[in-house]
Structures are given as structure tokens and as C-alpha cells.
Amino acid sequence: MKRTFAAAFPVTAPVLMGYLAIGMAFGLMLQSIGYNVLWAFFMSLVIYAGSGQYLGVSLLATGASLPQVAFLTLMVNFRHLVYGLSLIEKLRGMGPRKLYVIFALTDETYALLSSAKPPQGVRDHDFYFALLDHIYWIGGSVLGSLVGAALGMDTTGVDFAMTALFLVIAVGQWKAAGSHLPVLLGAAATIASLMLVGADEMLLPALAVIVLGLTMLRPRLDDAFPKPGKKQEVGV
């Protein structure tokens, strides 16, 4: 196990740097509305949804009702439906660990699942980077809450850390991708949806267009990206 974690750490090092920053931002924001480090720890342990937890801070601060929380959380995390559909083959044969990977799927972990390969001598299903990413997020959240409690920092603007990390991951994926069609399709669908229905209702139409477009373009994309075989299945 020590060898597999040692192999996974260099792959997840960029996520570590990002999750410490955005996890701390979440912890600071949560502390600023009166919820201590225990809330930060358990929210990151059992919810583990970066943008969803950022949203959760606002919902807790305004005393939102349970139906509002459920609906808004679904809207924010609806993109995971697309993630899950694209990972069916990669998760095949993983056994019970698949349940944890599904739970622990974040934007950054999805990027690693889509591209990272275990080094020689490490079994595919023992490549524990999803677990490491989860640990990084919990650590950042707890650290941010503790710092916020000790220093009473102003949290204005810290929520941009999530956007910054996503942009860094997206640039890396753009450079490594065999085809830029998915990115261009996603950008075009998002901009069109924003212009047609506005920022408040753009998510579902944009995702519907992206799913439809990727389905139609699949034969072309299959030629650009290698098909995952059994040796390409990635672990927790």
C-alpha cells in the first residue's frame, strides 16, 4: 500500500496545492458565518463537493429550506451525470471500491481519472489518487477554519480560488487532449445557453446540448482518444 500511495502522490500534487487553497477558502467562509472546525471537517468528509460546499455556506447563512438546498445542490452538481456516463468503462470491474470513487468524484479527480495512468508495477485498481484528493480537501477545510478562528480574516473574494483551480486544470487538459472538440463544444453550448436563457437557467440546456453533441461526435472522438482497455482502468 505504501508503494501505491507513493506512486499516486506526484500525480495528485497539483490537486494538493489547489485543494489546500480552495479548501482553506471554504473553511474561512464557513467560520465567518459562525460554524466551527467540526462543521468544516464533517461537511468535507461526507459531502465533499467543492462548489456545492461553497453554495452550502450561502444556504446556511440565509437559513434556506431543505427543498431549496436539495434543488440548488442538484443544479450545481448536475454536471456529474455527464462525468459518470463517460466513466462507465473505466470503473468496470473495480468492485466495491467503485462506490467510493463515485462518491469522491470531483472536477479535479475526474480530470485525473480521464488522463492519469499508474506507473509500472502498480495495479490499476490500487492507484489511490481519489482518496488522496479527498484527504487534501478535508485538510484544507480544517486548516482554513482554524486560521479563520484564530485570525478573524475577511473572506471577501476567497471563493474565486475554486474558479482559479478549475482554469488551471482545464489548461492542462487542453494541452494534453487528443482533440479539442469537446472543449469547443462545451464552450459554444455554454455561451449560447447563457445568451438565450440567462445565467440563472443556463445549466440544464447547456448540459443537454453537450451530451447530445458528444453522442453525435463519438465516432470522431473515438479516433482521437485511445479506447480504455482493462489495463487502463484506474483505482480509488
N, C-alpha and C positions, 0 to 999 in steps of 0.2 A: 504493500500500500504506500509506503514511503516513496518508493520509486515512481509510482504513478502520479502522486501529488507533486513530486519534484519535476516531472515532465510537464505537468499541466500549468505550473506556476508561471513560467516565462510566457506562455500563450495568453494568460489572463492578466499579466502585469499592467497593460494599458487600462483594462477594466478596473483593476485595483486603484490606480491613480484617479480615474474618473469617479468611481463609486465612493471613495473617501471624500471627494469634494461634494458630490451631489447628495450623498448620504448625510454628510455634516450639515448641508443646507437644509435638508428635511428635519434633522434633529433640532437645528436652531429655530426653524419656523414653528415646530411643534412646541418647543419650550417657550417660545414667545407668547403663545396663547394659553399657557398655564398647564401644559401636560408634561410630566417629568420624564426622566430617562427610562423608567419602566414601560411607559407607553411607547416610547421610541423603539425599545428593544422588541416588545411583543408585536407591534404593528409590522416591523420589518421582518420578524420571524414568520408570522402566519399570514400576512397579506402579501408582502414582497412584490409590490407593483409601483415602481418609481413614480411615474406620472399620476397613478391612482392614489398614492400616498400624499403627493403634493396636493392633489384635489381634496383628499381627506382632511388636510389641515383647514382648508377653507370651509368645508362642510361642518367640521367640529366647531369652528369659530362662530358660524352663523346658526348653529343648532338645527341643521337640516333634518327633515323627517327621514325615516327608513326607506320609504318608496323613492324619495329624491336621491338618496345615497345609492340605492340599487340601480336606478336608471342611469344616473350620471357616470357611475363606475362602469357599467356596461358600455356606454358610448365611448368612454375614454379608452377602454381596453378591447374594443371590438376588433381591432386590427389583429389580435391574437388568433382569431378564426382563420385569417389568411396564413399566419405563421404555421398554425397546426396542420393545415392542409398540405403545406409544402414539406412538412417533416415526417409524413406518414411512413415513407420508405426508410428514412434514416433511423427511426425509432423502432422499426420492426425487429422482433426477436430480442429486445432488451429485457423483457421480463418485468418484474415488479418495479425496477428502477425507472421504468418509463413514466410511472405515475408521478414520481418526484420531478423528473425533467419537465413534464407538462406543467406542473405547479411552478417550477422555478424558471420558466421561460420568460425572459425579458428581452428587450430590443438588442442589448449587447450580447447576451447569451445566444440569442438566435443568430446573430452575425457570426459568432464562433462556431455554432453548430453547422452553419452553412459552408464554412470555409476551412476550419481547423482540422488537421489530421494528426493522430497520435504518432509519436516517433517510433522508430523500430524497437521492438522489444516490449512495447506497452500494448496491452489488449484494448481493442476499440471501446468495449463497454466499461473499461476501468479508467477512462480518461475523465477525471473528476472536475472539469472546469466549471460546470454549472453549480456544484456545491461550493467551490471556492468563490465564485461570484456572489453567491448568497451570503457567505461569511463576510466578504468585503462590505456588502451593503449594510449588514447588521452592525459591523464595526464602525462604519462611517456615521450611521444614525446615532449610535450610542455616544460616540465622541462629540458629535455636534451638539447633542442635548446637554452633555456635561459642560462643554465650553460655553453654551448659551446660559446655563445656570450660574456658572462661575463669573462670567464677564458681562452678562446682560447686553449682548450685541444687537445692533439694529439689523433686521433681516431684510430690509428693502432691497429688492433686486437679486437676492441669492437664488431664487427659483430659476434664473436663467442658466444655472450650472447644468441642468438637465438638457436643455437645448444645445448647449455647447458640446457636451459629451456626444450627443446624437450626431452632430455635424462632423465631429472627428471620426466616429465610426463609419459614417456614410462616405467620407472622403476615402478612407481605406478600402471600403468595399468597391467604390467606383474604380480605383486603380487596379484592384485585383480581379475584377469581374471579366468574364469571357465575352459578355455582351452588355451594352448599356441600355438596351431596350426596356427592361423592367423599370429602371430608374426614370427614363424619359416618359414612359407610360404613366408612372405614378405621379410625376410632376405635372404632366399635362392634365390628368384626371383631377388632381387636387386643385389646380388653378381654375379649371373650368367649373368645378363644383362650387368653389368659393365665389366666383363671379355670378353663377346662376342662382344659388340658393342662400348665399351669405355664410358668414363664419359660424353661426350657431347651429346650422343644419347641414354642413358640408360633408361630414364624416361618412355617413352611410352611403350617399350617392357616389362619393369618390371611391370607396372600397368596392362597391358593386361594379363600377366601371373597370377598376383594376383587376378584379377577379375574372371578369368576362374577357378583358383584353389578354391577360396571361393565358387563359384557357385557349383562346384562338391562336395565340402565338406560340403555344407549346411545341409544336413540331420544329419550329425555327430555333427555339431556345434549347431544345434537347441537343441540337448540333453544337451549340455554343458552350454548354456546360456538360461536364462528364456525368454520366449516369452513376448514381451511388450503388456500389455493389456491397456484398457482405462485409468486405474489409474496410469500407468507408463509413460504416455505422459508428456513431460516436456515443460515448457513455455519459455518465452523470456529470 
